[in-house]
Amino acid sequence: MNRWAFGQDNRHHARSLIPINRLEILFVAGLLEVVWSVSMKASDGFTRGLYTGITLLAAGVSFFLLGLAMKSLPVGTAYAV
């Protein structure tokens, strides 16, 4: 069976169709954290719609990716990066 496909062989470890390292996920989460913190400042107290939307989207995706990375990395390591 193709190792990238979902199926019987992958029931213990969910695999995506795109192989990606947990540290790469953590790096992207860190970049998105910078994006949402800068856009929060630019939102001027959440009164500018575009920057507010960017803030909420980037923060949500950043936290989601951090959660994915912490499935295989220690919390201290993940949060420090």
mmCIF file of the N, C-alpha and C atoms, coordinates in Angstrom:
data_MODEL
# 
_entry.id   MODEL 
# 
loop_
_atom_site.group_PDB 
_atom_site.id 
_atom_site.type_symbol 
_atom_site.label_atom_id 
_atom_site.label_alt_id 
_atom_site.label_comp_id 
_atom_site.label_asym_id 
_atom_site.label_entity_id 
_atom_site.label_seq_id 
_atom_site.pdbx_PDB_ins_code 
_atom_site.Cartn_x 
_atom_site.Cartn_y 
_atom_site.Cartn_z 
_atom_site.occupancy 
_atom_site.B_iso_or_equiv 
_atom_site.pdbx_formal_charge 
_atom_site.auth_seq_id 
_atom_site.auth_comp_id 
_atom_site.auth_asym_id 
_atom_site.auth_atom_id 
_atom_site.pdbx_PDB_model_num 
ATOM 1   N N  . MET A 1 1  ? 0.839   -1.175 0.000  1.00 0.00 ? 1  MET A N  1 
ATOM 2   C CA . MET A 1 1  ? 0.000   0.000  0.000  1.00 0.00 ? 1  MET A CA 1 
ATOM 3   C C  . MET A 1 1  ? 0.885   1.239  0.000  1.00 0.00 ? 1  MET A C  1 
ATOM 4   N N  . ASN A 1 2  ? 0.440   2.257  -0.669 1.00 0.00 ? 2  ASN A N  1 
ATOM 5   C CA . ASN A 1 2  ? 1.163   3.513  -0.731 1.00 0.00 ? 2  ASN A CA 1 
ATOM 6   C C  . ASN A 1 2  ? 1.315   4.084  0.677  1.00 0.00 ? 2  ASN A C  1 
ATOM 7   N N  . ARG A 1 3  ? 2.511   4.475  1.062  1.00 0.00 ? 3  ARG A N  1 
ATOM 8   C CA . ARG A 1 3  ? 2.745   4.908  2.436  1.00 0.00 ? 3  ARG A CA 1 
ATOM 9   C C  . ARG A 1 3  ? 2.141   6.268  2.744  1.00 0.00 ? 3  ARG A C  1 
ATOM 10  N N  . TRP A 1 4  ? 1.703   7.016  1.742  1.00 0.00 ? 4  TRP A N  1 
ATOM 11  C CA . TRP A 1 4  ? 1.092   8.317  1.972  1.00 0.00 ? 4  TRP A CA 1 
ATOM 12  C C  . TRP A 1 4  ? -0.428  8.230  2.053  1.00 0.00 ? 4  TRP A C  1 
ATOM 13  N N  . ALA A 1 5  ? -0.983  7.107  1.744  1.00 0.00 ? 5  ALA A N  1 
ATOM 14  C CA . ALA A 1 5  ? -2.438  6.961  1.731  1.00 0.00 ? 5  ALA A CA 1 
ATOM 15  C C  . ALA A 1 5  ? -2.948  6.566  3.110  1.00 0.00 ? 5  ALA A C  1 
ATOM 16  N N  . PHE A 1 6  ? -4.187  6.912  3.357  1.00 0.00 ? 6  PHE A N  1 
ATOM 17  C CA . PHE A 1 6  ? -4.818  6.487  4.597  1.00 0.00 ? 6  PHE A CA 1 
ATOM 18  C C  . PHE A 1 6  ? -5.299  5.059  4.424  1.00 0.00 ? 6  PHE A C  1 
ATOM 19  N N  . GLY A 1 7  ? -5.274  4.296  5.462  1.00 0.00 ? 7  GLY A N  1 
ATOM 20  C CA . GLY A 1 7  ? -5.753  2.926  5.340  1.00 0.00 ? 7  GLY A CA 1 
ATOM 21  C C  . GLY A 1 7  ? -5.409  2.106  6.563  1.00 0.00 ? 7  GLY A C  1 
ATOM 22  N N  . GLN A 1 8  ? -5.515  0.795  6.418  1.00 0.00 ? 8  GLN A N  1 
ATOM 23  C CA . GLN A 1 8  ? -5.296  -0.132 7.512  1.00 0.00 ? 8  GLN A CA 1 
ATOM 24  C C  . GLN A 1 8  ? -3.907  0.014  8.124  1.00 0.00 ? 8  GLN A C  1 
ATOM 25  N N  . ASP A 1 9  ? -2.904  0.231  7.299  1.00 0.00 ? 9  ASP A N  1 
ATOM 26  C CA . ASP A 1 9  ? -1.530  0.287  7.797  1.00 0.00 ? 9  ASP A CA 1 
ATOM 27  C C  . ASP A 1 9  ? -1.263  1.542  8.619  1.00 0.00 ? 9  ASP A C  1 
ATOM 28  N N  . ASN A 1 10 ? -2.095  2.558  8.469  1.00 0.00 ? 10 ASN A N  1 
ATOM 29  C CA . ASN A 1 10 ? -1.841  3.840  9.125  1.00 0.00 ? 10 ASN A CA 1 
ATOM 30  C C  . ASN A 1 10 ? -2.794  4.110  10.279 1.00 0.00 ? 10 ASN A C  1 
ATOM 31  N N  . ARG A 1 11 ? -3.456  3.103  10.798 1.00 0.00 ? 11 ARG A N  1 
ATOM 32  C CA . ARG A 1 11 ? -4.475  3.368  11.809 1.00 0.00 ? 11 ARG A CA 1 
ATOM 33  C C  . ARG A 1 11 ? -3.907  3.836  13.139 1.00 0.00 ? 11 ARG A C  1 
ATOM 34  N N  . HIS A 1 12 ? -2.645  3.553  13.420 1.00 0.00 ? 12 HIS A N  1 
ATOM 35  C CA . HIS A 1 12 ? -2.053  3.987  14.683 1.00 0.00 ? 12 HIS A CA 1 
ATOM 36  C C  . HIS A 1 12 ? -1.421  5.364  14.584 1.00 0.00 ? 12 HIS A C  1 
ATOM 37  N N  . HIS A 1 13 ? -0.988  5.751  13.409 1.00 0.00 ? 13 HIS A N  1 
ATOM 38  C CA . HIS A 1 13 ? -0.354  7.039  13.204 1.00 0.00 ? 13 HIS A CA 1 
ATOM 39  C C  . HIS A 1 13 ? -0.997  7.708  12.001 1.00 0.00 ? 13 HIS A C  1 
ATOM 40  N N  . ALA A 1 14 ? -1.720  8.778  12.266 1.00 0.00 ? 14 ALA A N  1 
ATOM 41  C CA . ALA A 1 14 ? -2.341  9.506  11.155 1.00 0.00 ? 14 ALA A CA 1 
ATOM 42  C C  . ALA A 1 14 ? -1.243  10.166 10.334 1.00 0.00 ? 14 ALA A C  1 
ATOM 43  N N  . ARG A 1 15 ? -1.284  9.977  9.065  1.00 0.00 ? 15 ARG A N  1 
ATOM 44  C CA . ARG A 1 15 ? -0.302  10.579 8.170  1.00 0.00 ? 15 ARG A CA 1 
ATOM 45  C C  . ARG A 1 15 ? -1.032  11.454 7.171  1.00 0.00 ? 15 ARG A C  1 
ATOM 46  N N  . SER A 1 16 ? -0.413  12.548 6.823  1.00 0.00 ? 16 SER A N  1 
ATOM 47  C CA . SER A 1 16 ? -1.014  13.409 5.821  1.00 0.00 ? 16 SER A CA 1 
ATOM 48  C C  . SER A 1 16 ? -0.463  13.028 4.453  1.00 0.00 ? 16 SER A C  1 
ATOM 49  N N  . LEU A 1 17 ? -1.084  13.570 3.435  1.00 0.00 ? 17 LEU A N  1 
ATOM 50  C CA . LEU A 1 17 ? -0.606  13.313 2.082  1.00 0.00 ? 17 LEU A CA 1 
ATOM 51  C C  . LEU A 1 17 ? 0.674   14.092 1.791  1.00 0.00 ? 17 LEU A C  1 
ATOM 52  N N  . ILE A 1 18 ? 0.965   15.089 2.602  1.00 0.00 ? 18 ILE A N  1 
ATOM 53  C CA . ILE A 1 18 ? 2.186   15.877 2.448  1.00 0.00 ? 18 ILE A CA 1 
ATOM 54  C C  . ILE A 1 18 ? 3.075   15.604 3.647  1.00 0.00 ? 18 ILE A C  1 
ATOM 55  N N  . PRO A 1 19 ? 4.203   14.924 3.447  1.00 0.00 ? 19 PRO A N  1 
ATOM 56  C CA . PRO A 1 19 ? 5.077   14.648 4.584  1.00 0.00 ? 19 PRO A CA 1 
ATOM 57  C C  . PRO A 1 19 ? 5.724   15.947 5.087  1.00 0.00 ? 19 PRO A C  1 
ATOM 58  N N  . ILE A 1 20 ? 5.587   16.221 6.370  1.00 0.00 ? 20 ILE A N  1 
ATOM 59  C CA . ILE A 1 20 ? 6.148   17.448 6.931  1.00 0.00 ? 20 ILE A CA 1 
ATOM 60  C C  . ILE A 1 20 ? 6.642   17.158 8.345  1.00 0.00 ? 20 ILE A C  1 
ATOM 61  N N  . ASN A 1 21 ? 7.729   17.736 8.679  1.00 0.00 ? 21 ASN A N  1 
ATOM 62  C CA . ASN A 1 21 ? 8.377   17.532 9.963  1.00 0.00 ? 21 ASN A CA 1 
ATOM 63  C C  . ASN A 1 21 ? 7.683   18.378 11.038 1.00 0.00 ? 21 ASN A C  1 
ATOM 64  N N  . ARG A 1 22 ? 7.623   17.882 12.267 1.00 0.00 ? 22 ARG A N  1 
ATOM 65  C CA . ARG A 1 22 ? 7.000   18.627 13.363 1.00 0.00 ? 22 ARG A CA 1 
ATOM 66  C C  . ARG A 1 22 ? 7.728   19.935 13.647 1.00 0.00 ? 22 ARG A C  1 
ATOM 67  N N  . LEU A 1 23 ? 9.037   19.970 13.446 1.00 0.00 ? 23 LEU A N  1 
ATOM 68  C CA . LEU A 1 23 ? 9.763   21.216 13.649 1.00 0.00 ? 23 LEU A CA 1 
ATOM 69  C C  . LEU A 1 23 ? 9.417   22.245 12.579 1.00 0.00 ? 23 LEU A C  1 
ATOM 70  N N  . GLU A 1 24 ? 9.126   21.787 11.366 1.00 0.00 ? 24 GLU A N  1 
ATOM 71  C CA . GLU A 1 24 ? 8.685   22.704 10.318 1.00 0.00 ? 24 GLU A CA 1 
ATOM 72  C C  . GLU A 1 24 ? 7.323   23.284 10.661 1.00 0.00 ? 24 GLU A C  1 
ATOM 73  N N  . ILE A 1 25 ? 6.435   22.458 11.199 1.00 0.00 ? 25 ILE A N  1 
ATOM 74  C CA . ILE A 1 25 ? 5.125   22.936 11.630 1.00 0.00 ? 25 ILE A CA 1 
ATOM 75  C C  . ILE A 1 25 ? 5.297   23.972 12.733 1.00 0.00 ? 25 ILE A C  1 
ATOM 76  N N  . LEU A 1 26 ? 6.201   23.696 13.665 1.00 0.00 ? 26 LEU A N  1 
ATOM 77  C CA . LEU A 1 26 ? 6.458   24.622 14.765 1.00 0.00 ? 26 LEU A CA 1 
ATOM 78  C C  . LEU A 1 26 ? 7.021   25.940 14.250 1.00 0.00 ? 26 LEU A C  1 
ATOM 79  N N  . PHE A 1 27 ? 7.878   25.880 13.255 1.00 0.00 ? 27 PHE A N  1 
ATOM 80  C CA . PHE A 1 27 ? 8.454   27.090 12.663 1.00 0.00 ? 27 PHE A CA 1 
ATOM 81  C C  . PHE A 1 27 ? 7.368   27.948 12.018 1.00 0.00 ? 27 PHE A C  1 
ATOM 82  N N  . VAL A 1 28 ? 6.477   27.318 11.266 1.00 0.00 ? 28 VAL A N  1 
ATOM 83  C CA . VAL A 1 28 ? 5.379   28.050 10.628 1.00 0.00 ? 28 VAL A CA 1 
ATOM 84  C C  . VAL A 1 28 ? 4.460   28.653 11.688 1.00 0.00 ? 28 VAL A C  1 
ATOM 85  N N  . ALA A 1 29 ? 4.190   27.907 12.757 1.00 0.00 ? 29 ALA A N  1 
ATOM 86  C CA . ALA A 1 29 ? 3.372   28.434 13.848 1.00 0.00 ? 29 ALA A CA 1 
ATOM 87  C C  . ALA A 1 29 ? 4.031   29.670 14.463 1.00 0.00 ? 29 ALA A C  1 
ATOM 88  N N  . GLY A 1 30 ? 5.341   29.639 14.605 1.00 0.00 ? 30 GLY A N  1 
ATOM 89  C CA . GLY A 1 30 ? 6.068   30.791 15.140 1.00 0.00 ? 30 GLY A CA 1 
ATOM 90  C C  . GLY A 1 30 ? 5.989   32.001 14.224 1.00 0.00 ? 30 GLY A C  1 
ATOM 91  N N  . LEU A 1 31 ? 6.099   31.766 12.919 1.00 0.00 ? 31 LEU A N  1 
ATOM 92  C CA . LEU A 1 31 ? 5.968   32.869 11.967 1.00 0.00 ? 31 LEU A CA 1 
ATOM 93  C C  . LEU A 1 31 ? 4.566   33.468 12.018 1.00 0.00 ? 31 LEU A C  1 
ATOM 94  N N  . LEU A 1 32 ? 3.560   32.615 12.126 1.00 0.00 ? 32 LEU A N  1 
ATOM 95  C CA . LEU A 1 32 ? 2.192   33.110 12.209 1.00 0.00 ? 32 LEU A CA 1 
ATOM 96  C C  . LEU A 1 32 ? 1.945   33.868 13.504 1.00 0.00 ? 32 LEU A C  1 
ATOM 97  N N  . GLU A 1 33 ? 2.658   33.508 14.557 1.00 0.00 ? 33 GLU A N  1 
ATOM 98  C CA . GLU A 1 33 ? 2.535   34.258 15.808 1.00 0.00 ? 33 GLU A CA 1 
ATOM 99  C C  . GLU A 1 33 ? 3.046   35.678 15.635 1.00 0.00 ? 33 GLU A C  1 
ATOM 100 N N  . VAL A 1 34 ? 4.126   35.838 14.887 1.00 0.00 ? 34 VAL A N  1 
ATOM 101 C CA . VAL A 1 34 ? 4.632   37.173 14.586 1.00 0.00 ? 34 VAL A CA 1 
ATOM 102 C C  . VAL A 1 34 ? 3.605   37.940 13.753 1.00 0.00 ? 34 VAL A C  1 
ATOM 103 N N  . VAL A 1 35 ? 3.014   37.259 12.765 1.00 0.00 ? 35 VAL A N  1 
ATOM 104 C CA . VAL A 1 35 ? 2.010   37.905 11.903 1.00 0.00 ? 35 VAL A CA 1 
ATOM 105 C C  . VAL A 1 35 ? 0.832   38.398 12.729 1.00 0.00 ? 35 VAL A C  1 
ATOM 106 N N  . TRP A 1 36 ? 0.302   37.540 13.603 1.00 0.00 ? 36 TRP A N  1 
ATOM 107 C CA . TRP A 1 36 ? -0.886  37.982 14.335 1.00 0.00 ? 36 TRP A CA 1 
ATOM 108 C C  . TRP A 1 36 ? -0.567  39.049 15.364 1.00 0.00 ? 36 TRP A C  1 
ATOM 109 N N  . SER A 1 37 ? 0.624   39.023 15.944 1.00 0.00 ? 37 SER A N  1 
ATOM 110 C CA . SER A 1 37 ? 0.940   40.068 16.926 1.00 0.00 ? 37 SER A CA 1 
ATOM 111 C C  . SER A 1 37 ? 1.133   41.423 16.237 1.00 0.00 ? 37 SER A C  1 
ATOM 112 N N  . VAL A 1 38 ? 1.752   41.432 15.069 1.00 0.00 ? 38 VAL A N  1 
ATOM 113 C CA . VAL A 1 38 ? 1.930   42.684 14.327 1.00 0.00 ? 38 VAL A CA 1 
ATOM 114 C C  . VAL A 1 38 ? 0.589   43.191 13.803 1.00 0.00 ? 38 VAL A C  1 
ATOM 115 N N  . SER A 1 39 ? -0.237  42.288 13.292 1.00 0.00 ? 39 SER A N  1 
ATOM 116 C CA . SER A 1 39 ? -1.534  42.722 12.769 1.00 0.00 ? 39 SER A CA 1 
ATOM 117 C C  . SER A 1 39 ? -2.475  43.158 13.887 1.00 0.00 ? 39 SER A C  1 
ATOM 118 N N  . MET A 1 40 ? -2.293  42.632 15.099 1.00 0.00 ? 40 MET A N  1 
ATOM 119 C CA . MET A 1 40 ? -3.104  43.097 16.221 1.00 0.00 ? 40 MET A CA 1 
ATOM 120 C C  . MET A 1 40 ? -2.787  44.564 16.522 1.00 0.00 ? 40 MET A C  1 
ATOM 121 N N  . LYS A 1 41 ? -1.522  44.903 16.470 1.00 0.00 ? 41 LYS A N  1 
ATOM 122 C CA . LYS A 1 41 ? -1.130  46.298 16.681 1.00 0.00 ? 41 LYS A CA 1 
ATOM 123 C C  . LYS A 1 41 ? -1.709  47.174 15.570 1.00 0.00 ? 41 LYS A C  1 
ATOM 124 N N  . ALA A 1 42 ? -1.663  46.687 14.335 1.00 0.00 ? 42 ALA A N  1 
ATOM 125 C CA . ALA A 1 42 ? -2.164  47.458 13.198 1.00 0.00 ? 42 ALA A CA 1 
ATOM 126 C C  . ALA A 1 42 ? -3.690  47.557 13.185 1.00 0.00 ? 42 ALA A C  1 
ATOM 127 N N  . SER A 1 43 ? -4.370  46.675 13.916 1.00 0.00 ? 43 SER A N  1 
ATOM 128 C CA . SER A 1 43 ? -5.835  46.703 13.926 1.00 0.00 ? 43 SER A CA 1 
ATOM 129 C C  . SER A 1 43 ? -6.388  47.871 14.730 1.00 0.00 ? 43 SER A C  1 
ATOM 130 N N  . ASP A 1 44 ? -5.534  48.563 15.466 1.00 0.00 ? 44 ASP A N  1 
ATOM 131 C CA . ASP A 1 44 ? -5.915  49.750 16.220 1.00 0.00 ? 44 ASP A CA 1 
ATOM 132 C C  . ASP A 1 44 ? -7.092  49.463 17.147 1.00 0.00 ? 44 ASP A C  1 
ATOM 133 N N  . GLY A 1 45 ? -6.873  48.505 18.047 1.00 0.00 ? 45 GLY A N  1 
ATOM 134 C CA . GLY A 1 45 ? -7.916  48.136 19.007 1.00 0.00 ? 45 GLY A CA 1 
ATOM 135 C C  . GLY A 1 45 ? -9.060  47.371 18.369 1.00 0.00 ? 45 GLY A C  1 
ATOM 136 N N  . PHE A 1 46 ? -8.769  46.598 17.368 1.00 0.00 ? 46 PHE A N  1 
ATOM 137 C CA . PHE A 1 46 ? -9.741  45.787 16.625 1.00 0.00 ? 46 PHE A CA 1 
ATOM 138 C C  . PHE A 1 46 ? -10.813 46.652 15.954 1.00 0.00 ? 46 PHE A C  1 
ATOM 139 N N  . THR A 1 47 ? -10.437 47.861 15.540 1.00 0.00 ? 47 THR A N  1 
ATOM 140 C CA . THR A 1 47 ? -11.380 48.734 14.847 1.00 0.00 ? 47 THR A CA 1 
ATOM 141 C C  . THR A 1 47 ? -11.182 48.723 13.340 1.00 0.00 ? 47 THR A C  1 
ATOM 142 N N  . ARG A 1 48 ? -10.097 48.164 12.863 1.00 0.00 ? 48 ARG A N  1 
ATOM 143 C CA . ARG A 1 48 ? -9.840  48.081 11.419 1.00 0.00 ? 48 ARG A CA 1 
ATOM 144 C C  . ARG A 1 48 ? -10.070 46.635 10.998 1.00 0.00 ? 48 ARG A C  1 
ATOM 145 N N  . GLY A 1 49 ? -11.094 46.436 10.192 1.00 0.00 ? 49 GLY A N  1 
ATOM 146 C CA . GLY A 1 49 ? -11.586 45.099 9.859  1.00 0.00 ? 49 GLY A CA 1 
ATOM 147 C C  . GLY A 1 49 ? -10.573 44.159 9.232  1.00 0.00 ? 49 GLY A C  1 
ATOM 148 N N  . LEU A 1 50 ? -9.821  44.639 8.256  1.00 0.00 ? 50 LEU A N  1 
ATOM 149 C CA . LEU A 1 50 ? -8.866  43.770 7.559  1.00 0.00 ? 50 LEU A CA 1 
ATOM 150 C C  . LEU A 1 50 ? -7.824  43.231 8.539  1.00 0.00 ? 50 LEU A C  1 
ATOM 151 N N  . TYR A 1 51 ? -7.256  44.115 9.341  1.00 0.00 ? 51 TYR A N  1 
ATOM 152 C CA . TYR A 1 51 ? -6.214  43.681 10.275 1.00 0.00 ? 51 TYR A CA 1 
ATOM 153 C C  . TYR A 1 51 ? -6.784  42.835 11.408 1.00 0.00 ? 51 TYR A C  1 
ATOM 154 N N  . THR A 1 52 ? -8.015  43.102 11.786 1.00 0.00 ? 52 THR A N  1 
ATOM 155 C CA . THR A 1 52 ? -8.666  42.261 12.790 1.00 0.00 ? 52 THR A CA 1 
ATOM 156 C C  . THR A 1 52 ? -8.852  40.850 12.255 1.00 0.00 ? 52 THR A C  1 
ATOM 157 N N  . GLY A 1 53 ? -9.292  40.737 11.004 1.00 0.00 ? 53 GLY A N  1 
ATOM 158 C CA . GLY A 1 53 ? -9.454  39.426 10.379 1.00 0.00 ? 53 GLY A CA 1 
ATOM 159 C C  . GLY A 1 53 ? -8.143  38.671 10.254 1.00 0.00 ? 53 GLY A C  1 
ATOM 160 N N  . ILE A 1 54 ? -7.096  39.376 9.844  1.00 0.00 ? 54 ILE A N  1 
ATOM 161 C CA . ILE A 1 54 ? -5.768  38.754 9.743  1.00 0.00 ? 54 ILE A CA 1 
ATOM 162 C C  . ILE A 1 54 ? -5.313  38.269 11.113 1.00 0.00 ? 54 ILE A C  1 
ATOM 163 N N  . THR A 1 55 ? -5.557  39.086 12.138 1.00 0.00 ? 55 THR A N  1 
ATOM 164 C CA . THR A 1 55 ? -5.171  38.714 13.504 1.00 0.00 ? 55 THR A CA 1 
ATOM 165 C C  . THR A 1 55 ? -5.859  37.425 13.934 1.00 0.00 ? 55 THR A C  1 
ATOM 166 N N  . LEU A 1 56 ? -7.168  37.371 13.771 1.00 0.00 ? 56 LEU A N  1 
ATOM 167 C CA . LEU A 1 56 ? -7.930  36.206 14.210 1.00 0.00 ? 56 LEU A CA 1 
ATOM 168 C C  . LEU A 1 56 ? -7.556  34.951 13.424 1.00 0.00 ? 56 LEU A C  1 
ATOM 169 N N  . LEU A 1 57 ? -7.399  35.086 12.123 1.00 0.00 ? 57 LEU A N  1 
ATOM 170 C CA . LEU A 1 57 ? -7.043  33.937 11.294 1.00 0.00 ? 57 LEU A CA 1 
ATOM 171 C C  . LEU A 1 57 ? -5.639  33.423 11.618 1.00 0.00 ? 57 LEU A C  1 
ATOM 172 N N  . ALA A 1 58 ? -4.679  34.335 11.673 1.00 0.00 ? 58 ALA A N  1 
ATOM 173 C CA . ALA A 1 58 ? -3.294  33.922 11.951 1.00 0.00 ? 58 ALA A CA 1 
ATOM 174 C C  . ALA A 1 58 ? -3.161  33.331 13.351 1.00 0.00 ? 58 ALA A C  1 
ATOM 175 N N  . ALA A 1 59 ? -3.867  33.900 14.328 1.00 0.00 ? 59 ALA A N  1 
ATOM 176 C CA . ALA A 1 59 ? -3.800  33.360 15.688 1.00 0.00 ? 59 ALA A CA 1 
ATOM 177 C C  . ALA A 1 59 ? -4.401  31.964 15.746 1.00 0.00 ? 59 ALA A C  1 
ATOM 178 N N  . GLY A 1 60 ? -5.543  31.774 15.109 1.00 0.00 ? 60 GLY A N  1 
ATOM 179 C CA . GLY A 1 60 ? -6.183  30.460 15.111 1.00 0.00 ? 60 GLY A CA 1 
ATOM 180 C C  . GLY A 1 60 ? -5.323  29.387 14.471 1.00 0.00 ? 60 GLY A C  1 
ATOM 181 N N  . VAL A 1 61 ? -4.760  29.702 13.310 1.00 0.00 ? 61 VAL A N  1 
ATOM 182 C CA . VAL A 1 61 ? -3.909  28.730 12.613 1.00 0.00 ? 61 VAL A CA 1 
ATOM 183 C C  . VAL A 1 61 ? -2.619  28.491 13.401 1.00 0.00 ? 61 VAL A C  1 
ATOM 184 N N  . SER A 1 62 ? -2.074  29.546 14.000 1.00 0.00 ? 62 SER A N  1 
ATOM 185 C CA . SER A 1 62 ? -0.860  29.396 14.785 1.00 0.00 ? 62 SER A CA 1 
ATOM 186 C C  . SER A 1 62 ? -1.075  28.466 15.979 1.00 0.00 ? 62 SER A C  1 
ATOM 187 N N  . PHE A 1 63 ? -2.179  28.654 16.706 1.00 0.00 ? 63 PHE A N  1 
ATOM 188 C CA . PHE A 1 63 ? -2.461  27.791 17.853 1.00 0.00 ? 63 PHE A CA 1 
ATOM 189 C C  . PHE A 1 63 ? -2.735  26.360 17.425 1.00 0.00 ? 63 PHE A C  1 
ATOM 190 N N  . PHE A 1 64 ? -3.419  26.195 16.295 1.00 0.00 ? 64 PHE A N  1 
ATOM 191 C CA . PHE A 1 64 ? -3.683  24.854 15.781 1.00 0.00 ? 64 PHE A CA 1 
ATOM 192 C C  . PHE A 1 64 ? -2.376  24.138 15.440 1.00 0.00 ? 64 PHE A C  1 
ATOM 193 N N  . LEU A 1 65 ? -1.479  24.834 14.733 1.00 0.00 ? 65 LEU A N  1 
ATOM 194 C CA . LEU A 1 65 ? -0.200  24.224 14.358 1.00 0.00 ? 65 LEU A CA 1 
ATOM 195 C C  . LEU A 1 65 ? 0.669   23.947 15.579 1.00 0.00 ? 65 LEU A C  1 
ATOM 196 N N  . LEU A 1 66 ? 0.618   24.824 16.570 1.00 0.00 ? 66 LEU A N  1 
ATOM 197 C CA . LEU A 1 66 ? 1.357   24.580 17.809 1.00 0.00 ? 66 LEU A CA 1 
ATOM 198 C C  . LEU A 1 66 ? 0.846   23.311 18.483 1.00 0.00 ? 66 LEU A C  1 
ATOM 199 N N  . GLY A 1 67 ? -0.459  23.124 18.486 1.00 0.00 ? 67 GLY A N  1 
ATOM 200 C CA . GLY A 1 67 ? -1.033  21.905 19.054 1.00 0.00 ? 67 GLY A CA 1 
ATOM 201 C C  . GLY A 1 67 ? -0.592  20.660 18.311 1.00 0.00 ? 67 GLY A C  1 
ATOM 202 N N  . LEU A 1 68 ? -0.529  20.742 16.983 1.00 0.00 ? 68 LEU A N  1 
ATOM 203 C CA . LEU A 1 68 ? -0.044  19.600 16.191 1.00 0.00 ? 68 LEU A CA 1 
ATOM 204 C C  . LEU A 1 68 ? 1.416   19.285 16.521 1.00 0.00 ? 68 LEU A C  1 
ATOM 205 N N  . ALA A 1 69 ? 2.223   20.316 16.604 1.00 0.00 ? 69 ALA A N  1 
ATOM 206 C CA . ALA A 1 69 ? 3.645   20.106 16.872 1.00 0.00 ? 69 ALA A CA 1 
ATOM 207 C C  . ALA A 1 69 ? 3.859   19.522 18.260 1.00 0.00 ? 69 ALA A C  1 
ATOM 208 N N  . MET A 1 70 ? 3.010   19.889 19.221 1.00 0.00 ? 70 MET A N  1 
ATOM 209 C CA . MET A 1 70 ? 3.188   19.409 20.590 1.00 0.00 ? 70 MET A CA 1 
ATOM 210 C C  . MET A 1 70 ? 2.761   17.960 20.768 1.00 0.00 ? 70 MET A C  1 
ATOM 211 N N  . LYS A 1 71 ? 2.199   17.359 19.743 1.00 0.00 ? 71 LYS A N  1 
ATOM 212 C CA . LYS A 1 71 ? 1.880   15.928 19.824 1.00 0.00 ? 71 LYS A CA 1 
ATOM 213 C C  . LYS A 1 71 ? 3.138   15.086 19.882 1.00 0.00 ? 71 LYS A C  1 
ATOM 214 N N  . SER A 1 72 ? 4.240   15.596 19.319 1.00 0.00 ? 72 SER A N  1 
ATOM 215 C CA . SER A 1 72 ? 5.468   14.810 19.312 1.00 0.00 ? 72 SER A CA 1 
ATOM 216 C C  . SER A 1 72 ? 6.662   15.542 19.906 1.00 0.00 ? 72 SER A C  1 
ATOM 217 N N  . LEU A 1 73 ? 6.467   16.774 20.352 1.00 0.00 ? 73 LEU A N  1 
ATOM 218 C CA . LEU A 1 73 ? 7.552   17.531 20.965 1.00 0.00 ? 73 LEU A CA 1 
ATOM 219 C C  . LEU A 1 73 ? 7.181   17.872 22.398 1.00 0.00 ? 73 LEU A C  1 
ATOM 220 N N  . PRO A 1 74 ? 8.147   17.974 23.289 1.00 0.00 ? 74 PRO A N  1 
ATOM 221 C CA . PRO A 1 74 ? 7.835   18.384 24.663 1.00 0.00 ? 74 PRO A CA 1 
ATOM 222 C C  . PRO A 1 74 ? 7.264   19.805 24.691 1.00 0.00 ? 74 PRO A C  1 
ATOM 223 N N  . VAL A 1 75 ? 6.403   20.077 25.644 1.00 0.00 ? 75 VAL A N  1 
ATOM 224 C CA . VAL A 1 75 ? 5.742   21.378 25.744 1.00 0.00 ? 75 VAL A CA 1 
ATOM 225 C C  . VAL A 1 75 ? 6.767   22.505 25.892 1.00 0.00 ? 75 VAL A C  1 
ATOM 226 N N  . GLY A 1 76 ? 7.769   22.307 26.726 1.00 0.00 ? 76 GLY A N  1 
ATOM 227 C CA . GLY A 1 76 ? 8.790   23.335 26.928 1.00 0.00 ? 76 GLY A CA 1 
ATOM 228 C C  . GLY A 1 76 ? 9.535   23.667 25.655 1.00 0.00 ? 76 GLY A C  1 
ATOM 229 N N  . THR A 1 77 ? 9.877   22.677 24.888 1.00 0.00 ? 77 THR A N  1 
ATOM 230 C CA . THR A 1 77 ? 10.577  22.891 23.625 1.00 0.00 ? 77 THR A CA 1 
ATOM 231 C C  . THR A 1 77 ? 9.686   23.606 22.637 1.00 0.00 ? 77 THR A C  1 
ATOM 232 N N  . ALA A 1 78 ? 8.464   23.131 22.507 1.00 0.00 ? 78 ALA A N  1 
ATOM 233 C CA . ALA A 1 78 ? 7.541   23.726 21.536 1.00 0.00 ? 78 ALA A CA 1 
ATOM 234 C C  . ALA A 1 78 ? 7.246   25.175 21.873 1.00 0.00 ? 78 ALA A C  1 
ATOM 235 N N  . TYR A 1 79 ? 6.988   25.460 23.135 1.00 0.00 ? 79 TYR A N  1 
ATOM 236 C CA . TYR A 1 79 ? 6.623   26.826 23.498 1.00 0.00 ? 79 TYR A CA 1 
ATOM 237 C C  . TYR A 1 79 ? 7.834   27.764 23.441 1.00 0.00 ? 79 TYR A C  1 
ATOM 238 N N  . ALA A 1 80 ? 9.016   27.252 23.735 1.00 0.00 ? 80 ALA A N  1 
ATOM 239 C CA . ALA A 1 80 ? 10.222  28.087 23.692 1.00 0.00 ? 80 ALA A CA 1 
ATOM 240 C C  . ALA A 1 80 ? 10.541  28.517 22.273 1.00 0.00 ? 80 ALA A C  1 
ATOM 241 N N  . VAL A 1 81 ? 10.277  27.646 21.321 1.00 0.00 ? 81 VAL A N  1 
ATOM 242 C CA . VAL A 1 81 ? 10.557  27.986 19.917 1.00 0.00 ? 81 VAL A CA 1 
ATOM 243 C C  . VAL A 1 81 ? 9.483   28.912 19.426 1.00 0.00 ? 81 VAL A C  1 
# 
